Amino acid sequence: GFRNAIIASFIALLGANVTGYGTWENFGVNGLLGTILPIGTTYLFYMLSFHRIPRQLFVYIFVCAFFPAALSIALK
């Protein structure tokens, strides 16, 4: 779910900063742009497609995977 994805991504971001992969000055920006924005975008598309569009595999693949991923990469 949404909360578990946020928690897991922040643990991964914290681990990356502890090992020296990222800088502590950019922790907040990386947290917002690297975790919150993509997870929020994909979850928004998922909820809209779950309630508004028929449940089919290809609809899920294109609407819940490709479009939100491209949008989050473009926004980031």
C-alpha positions in Angstrom: 0.0 0.0 0.0 0.8 3.7 0.0 2.1 3.8 3.6 4.3 0.8 3.3 5.8 2.1 0.0 6.6 5.4 1.7 8.2 3.7 4.7 10.3 1.3 2.6 11.5 4.1 0.3 12.6 6.2 3.2 14.5 3.3 4.7 16.2 2.8 1.4 17.0 6.5 1.1 18.3 6.5 4.7 20.5 3.5 3.9 21.8 5.2 0.8 22.8 8.3 2.8 24.4 6.3 5.6 26.6 4.4 3.1 27.7 7.6 1.4 25.7 7.3 -1.8 23.8 10.5 -1.2 24.5 13.7 0.7 22.6 14.7 3.9 22.0 18.2 2.5 19.8 16.7 -0.3 18.0 14.2 1.9 14.8 16.2 2.0 14.8 17.0 -1.7 15.6 13.4 -2.6 12.8 12.3 -0.2 10.2 14.5 -1.8 11.2 14.2 -5.5 12.6 10.6 -5.3 10.0 8.9 -3.1 6.9 11.0 -2.4 6.3 12.3 -5.9 6.6 9.0 -7.8 4.7 7.0 -5.2 1.9 9.6 -5.0 1.6 9.8 -8.8 1.4 6.1 -9.3 -1.0 5.6 -6.4 -3.2 8.4 -7.8 -3.3 6.7 -11.2 -4.0 3.4 -9.5 -6.9 4.7 -7.5 -8.4 6.5 -10.5 -8.1 3.5 -12.7 -9.4 1.1 -10.0 -12.6 3.1 -9.6 -13.2 4.5 -13.1 -11.8 2.1 -15.7 -12.7 -1.6 -16.3 -10.4 -4.1 -14.6 -8.3 -5.7 -17.3 -4.6 -6.6 -17.4 -3.6 -4.3 -20.3 -5.5 -1.4 -18.8 -3.6 -1.9 -15.6 -0.2 -2.3 -17.4 -0.6 0.9 -19.5 -2.6 3.1 -17.1 -1.0 2.1 -13.8 2.5 1.4 -14.9 3.7 3.2 -18.1 1.9 6.5 -17.8 2.6 7.2 -14.1 6.2 6.1 -14.5 6.7 8.5 -17.5 5.0 11.3 -15.6 7.0 10.9 -12.5 10.3 10.8 -14.4 9.3 14.0 -16.3 8.3 15.7 -13.0 11.5 14.7 -11.3 
